[in-house]
Amino acid sequence: MKTIKINFLILTILLFAGIARAQEYKIPVQNTRENKLILKSFSGDLPIEGYSGNEVIITTNSLDLTPPERAKGLKPVYPGGTDNTGIGLDVEKNGSQVVVSCLLPFTKDGKYRMKVPDNLALELHSGCENSNNITITNMKNEIEIQNCADIRLDNVTGPLVLSTISGDIDIMCKNIAAGTPFSINSVSGDIDISLSESAAVDLEMGTVSGAFYSDFDITQSKNDLKRVGGSQLKYTLNGGGSKFRVVTVSGNIYLRKGK
């Protein structure tokens, strides 16, 4: 019994130590479609969740920016800007735009998480050295991503302009804004898209070394995810409307009926 109590005490101490390390930074913004959040040079996994509030909330619970003893009396100097947040980020507000740049070296993952007002437009840029896997949920405005790793979007409306060099792209669109354009590109990776069965889109899909698979009635087949031959395919769903261009060089394209 004594051993159990000691183990429980150690676990409690570790839990509270983890909570104590959690750090948070908030950026006040108006939750309107005219505002844009631009994110640059983040490394590792970056989960972003849309919500109905009026602050960009950035959290990290594993970041230690304590300078070494030899740096006593000195301040950190970053090539990408100035840490004005205390968590390794440079934040600049310019009119309707907020730019957040990660100042950490690409070898260090700050394990950031974000809650973002859901009407903001999002723009993200990460180089291949960052290995930045991006996950975005519940956003209602334009999303533009230039990346080299995986991109996963869930419950987004578009427009979408997505490109990655070496990663998969997974998208679940429950409601597509009428008439909005979509451009989705991967050099080396699969693209998997779920659309509402009633989505009105003009599809233009292309792959060099892969194939198309869909459970939409593109080939007059009722088989699940039937393969469609050829390197290019154009098709109109439900009378068309939104332009949906999807291209991958070395990968398959999966087009699914959303749940």
VENWOFEN-V477259 format. One record per backbone hydrogen bond with DSSP energy under -1.0 kcal/mol. CO is the residue of the C=O (numbers start at 1). NH is the residue of the N-H. E is the energy in kcal/mol with one decimal. If there is no record, write none. Layout:
BEGIN
CO;NH;E, CO;NH;E
END
This chain:
BEGIN
1;5;-2.1, 2;6;-2.1, 3;7;-2.5, 4;8;-2.4, 5;9;-2.2, 6;10;-2.4, 7;11;-2.4, 8;12;-2.3, 9;13;-2.4, 10;14;-2.5, 11;15;-2.2, 12;16;-2.5, 13;17;-2.0, 14;18;-2.0, 15;19;-2.0, 16;20;-2.3, 17;21;-1.3, 23;60;-2.2, 25;58;-3.0, 27;56;-2.7, 30;32;-2.1, 32;35;-1.3, 35;121;-2.5, 36;98;-2.3, 37;123;-2.2, 38;100;-3.2, 39;125;-2.3, 40;102;-2.6, 46;135;-2.1, 47;114;-2.1, 48;137;-2.1, 49;116;-2.7, 51;118;-2.8, 54;29;-2.3, 56;27;-2.2, 57;115;-2.1, 58;25;-2.6, 59;113;-2.0, 60;23;-3.6, 68;71;-1.8, 69;72;-1.6, 71;74;-2.7, 78;81;-1.1, 82;84;-1.4, 88;103;-2.6, 89;84;-1.1, 90;101;-2.6, 92;99;-3.1, 94;97;-1.9, 96;36;-2.3, 97;94;-3.0, 98;38;-3.2, 99;92;-2.4, 100;40;-2.3, 101;90;-2.6, 105;108;-2.5, 113;59;-2.6, 114;49;-2.3, 115;57;-2.6, 116;51;-2.0, 117;120;-1.6, 118;140;-2.8, 121;37;-2.9, 122;144;-2.3, 123;39;-3.0, 124;146;-2.4, 125;41;-2.3, 127;130;-1.6, 130;44;-1.8, 133;46;-2.8, 134;152;-2.6, 135;48;-3.1, 136;154;-2.4, 137;50;-2.8, 142;122;-2.7, 143;161;-2.5, 144;124;-2.6, 145;163;-1.7, 146;126;-2.1, 148;166;-1.0, 150;134;-2.4, 151;170;-2.6, 152;136;-2.7, 153;172;-1.6, 154;138;-2.0, 157;177;-1.6, 159;143;-2.3, 160;183;-2.7, 161;145;-2.6, 162;185;-2.2, 163;147;-2.2, 164;187;-1.9, 165;188;-1.6, 168;151;-2.5, 169;192;-3.1, 170;153;-3.1, 171;194;-2.7, 172;155;-1.6, 172;156;-1.2, 177;180;-1.6, 182;245;-2.8, 183;162;-2.9, 184;247;-2.7, 185;164;-1.6, 186;249;-1.7, 187;250;-2.0, 190;169;-2.4, 191;254;-3.0, 192;171;-2.8, 193;256;-3.4, 194;173;-2.7, 195;258;-4.1, 196;199;-2.0, 200;242;-2.1, 201;237;-2.9, 202;244;-2.8, 203;235;-1.8, 204;246;-2.7, 205;233;-2.7, 206;248;-2.1, 211;253;-2.5, 212;228;-2.3, 213;255;-3.0, 214;226;-1.9, 216;218;-2.0, 226;214;-1.3, 228;212;-1.2, 231;207;-2.2, 233;205;-3.1, 235;203;-3.3, 237;240;-2.0, 242;202;-3.1, 243;182;-2.4, 244;204;-2.4, 245;184;-2.7, 246;206;-2.3, 247;186;-1.9, 248;208;-1.1, 249;209;-2.0, 252;191;-2.5, 253;213;-2.3, 254;193;-3.3, 255;215;-1.2, 256;195;-2.7
END
